[in-house]
């Protein structure tokens, strides 16, 4: 037979019988609310600055930094770095006049289109450094770079330039030639016999 271990000093257990009598709780002591803090007699003065004009309210000459506004444009293999400043309408590409550099009339019209859209053709001097690509790719690169520079100079013309799609980069490039083929998609002629 197994014996259950017993504790040497067993404590008597109290039995609790449920009753329906309401339990009395001590009344909560009410403490008076602290008095509201009074503001100091003289509030500290805060130094206020004079309101400055927003960039859209300033004239282009006030926003000019280092003498020029810059914009970079890319198209195919061509890269154009465009600098503009307030002036008389001078337009130079790689140190040459625009008529000398772009021989085709369609390229010249493409390049000056952002200036005509914003009516700033005779108010800005434009200097462009171009490298890479052909004439059409270079003309499109100048348009993007010129539009980006115009948004810095005249932020209010940004909706016009965006609506005319001058601020959109054209990502299309020539597809590379594949090995074992005559071109990007062209195959060598197949002969059955």
PyMOL commands that set and color helices and strands:
alter all, ss='L'
color gray80, all
select helices_A, chain A and resi 98-101+105-117+135-153+155-163
alter helices_A, ss='H'
color red, helices_A
select strands_A, chain A and resi 69-75+78-86+91-93+96-97+124-131
alter strands_A, ss='S'
color yellow, strands_A
deselect
rebuild
show_as cartoon
